[in-house]
Amino acid sequence: MNKMKEKVLKKIASASRFAAVKAAGSTSWGGCHQPKEPEAVRKLRKS
């Protein structure tokens, strides 16, 4: 059970990281709010 939970959590973390990197530098969907981008995400985008 623990191995399965660990695999699921790793997949969720991987998907979250992918989404953060893809969203880095882009505006919101509504176009009315541009959140401050964390430096760590900006560095991931460049690598």
N, C-alpha and C positions, 0 to 999 in steps of 0.2 A: 504494500500500500504506500509506503514512504517513497519508493522509487517512482511510482506513478505520479504522486503528488509533486515530486521534484521535477519530473519531466514537464508536467503541465505548467508549473511556475516558471520554468526556463523558457517555455514557448511564449508565455504571456510577456515575460521580460523582453524577449527577443522582438516580439511584435511591437511593444511599446517603444523600444529603442529605434526600430525601423521607422515608426510613425514620427517620432521626434526629429530624426535626421531629415526625413522628407519634408517636414513642416518648417524646418529652420529657414528663416529668411523670407517666409511667405506671409502675406496678410491673412487676416481672419476671413471666413466665408462671407460675413456681412460687409466686410470692408471698412467697418467703423472703429475697430479696435486693433492696435498692433501691440501685443504683449512684449515685454522686455525679454529678449532671448538670453538664456544662460550661456556663459562663456564656454562651459563644457560641451554644450550641444553645438555651438559654433565651431569648436575644434573638431568634433566628430564629422561635421559636414565637410570640412576641408580635407580630411584624411581619406 
